[in-house]
Amino acid sequence: MAWLKRARDRGAALPICPALVGEPWLAANGLVALQEQPPLVEQLWLLLPEGTANNNAARQLLRQLRSQISSIQTMQDPHEFER
């Protein structure tokens, strides 16, 4: 657990889910969970040179991006955005 001591000594934030490790583990290791942060929502722009928007590579890239975004959205908690 040297990594835990180094992180604590440096005051680093650790990406640990309190629900997975449990409050007793956090307390035993002297850790305090941070308040839940709001989701990061950003707009994604895909800039392409003029005349390339309709070529095969650009269309394939758009399909891949849409697929990745869709899979990420389905992994999120459905209640997260009902606020």
C-alpha positions as CSV (number, residue, x, y, z in Angstrom):
1,M,0.0,0.0,0.0
2,A,3.0,2.3,-0.6
3,W,1.1,3.9,-3.5
4,L,-1.7,4.9,-1.1
5,K,0.8,6.5,1.3
6,R,2.5,8.4,-1.5
7,A,-0.8,9.7,-2.8
8,R,-2.0,10.8,0.7
9,D,1.4,12.5,1.4
10,R,1.1,14.4,-1.8
11,G,-2.5,15.4,-1.2
12,A,-3.5,13.8,-4.5
13,A,-7.1,13.0,-5.3
14,L,-7.6,9.3,-6.1
15,P,-10.2,8.0,-8.5
16,I,-11.7,5.5,-6.0
17,C,-15.5,4.8,-5.9
18,P,-16.6,4.9,-2.2
19,A,-19.4,2.5,-3.1
20,L,-16.9,-0.1,-4.3
21,V,-14.4,0.0,-1.5
22,G,-16.8,0.9,1.4
23,E,-16.6,3.5,4.1
24,P,-14.7,1.3,6.6
25,W,-11.9,0.9,4.0
26,L,-11.8,4.6,3.4
27,A,-11.7,5.3,7.2
28,A,-9.0,2.6,7.8
29,N,-6.8,4.3,5.2
30,G,-7.4,7.8,6.3
31,L,-9.2,8.8,3.2
32,V,-12.2,11.2,2.7
33,A,-14.5,10.9,-0.2
34,L,-15.0,14.1,-2.2
35,Q,-18.4,15.3,-2.9
36,E,-19.9,14.0,-6.1
37,Q,-19.0,16.2,-9.1
38,P,-21.5,17.2,-11.8
39,P,-21.0,15.4,-15.1
40,L,-18.8,17.2,-17.6
41,V,-20.8,18.1,-20.7
42,E,-18.9,19.4,-23.7
43,Q,-19.8,20.0,-27.3
44,L,-17.6,18.1,-29.8
45,W,-16.7,19.7,-33.1
46,L,-15.3,17.8,-35.9
47,L,-13.5,20.1,-38.3
48,L,-12.7,18.8,-41.8
49,P,-11.1,20.4,-44.7
50,E,-13.5,21.8,-47.3
51,G,-14.8,19.2,-49.7
52,T,-13.9,16.2,-47.5
53,A,-17.1,15.9,-45.5
54,N,-18.6,13.5,-47.9
55,N,-15.7,11.1,-48.5
56,N,-15.6,7.6,-47.2
57,A,-13.0,8.2,-44.5
58,A,-15.0,11.1,-43.1
59,R,-18.2,9.2,-43.0
60,Q,-16.5,6.2,-41.4
61,L,-15.0,8.5,-38.7
62,L,-18.4,10.0,-38.0
63,R,-20.0,6.5,-37.6
64,Q,-17.2,5.5,-35.2
65,L,-17.6,8.7,-33.1
66,R,-21.4,8.3,-33.0
67,S,-21.0,4.6,-32.0
68,Q,-18.6,5.5,-29.2
69,I,-20.8,8.3,-27.9
70,S,-23.8,6.1,-28.0
71,S,-22.0,3.3,-26.0
72,I,-20.8,5.8,-23.4
73,Q,-24.3,7.2,-23.0
74,T,-25.8,3.8,-22.4
75,M,-23.2,3.1,-19.7
76,Q,-24.3,6.1,-17.7
77,D,-26.8,6.0,-14.9
78,P,-30.2,6.7,-16.5
79,H,-31.3,8.7,-13.4
80,E,-28.2,11.0,-13.6
81,F,-29.8,13.5,-16.0
82,E,-33.2,13.6,-14.4
83,R,-32.2,16.5,-12.1
